[in-house]
Amino acid sequence: MSTVTVNCPYCQESMTVNQGDDYAPQFHACRKCRRKFIVERGANRVKVMKEKEAPCMSNPDCREIETSATCEE
């Protein structure tokens, strides 16, 4: 697990969050405004996104649905 310092995309509060060792995006809640946002760690940078503005593969809920879809034979 690694820690990164980010700014809340809603209120700009600076905070340190824990991210997994993989590069999967994760939800975090701002300690000041309490709104949920997404942090996605990349090879060279960290992306911070509002939940409603994130593309599907950067939204943990949507990503789970898209990657677990199965085909019926």
Secondary structure, DSSP 4 states (H G I P E B T S, - for coil): -EEEEEE-TTT--EEEEEE-SS---EEEE-TTT--EEEEEE-SS-EEEEEGGGS-GGGSHHHHHHHHH-----
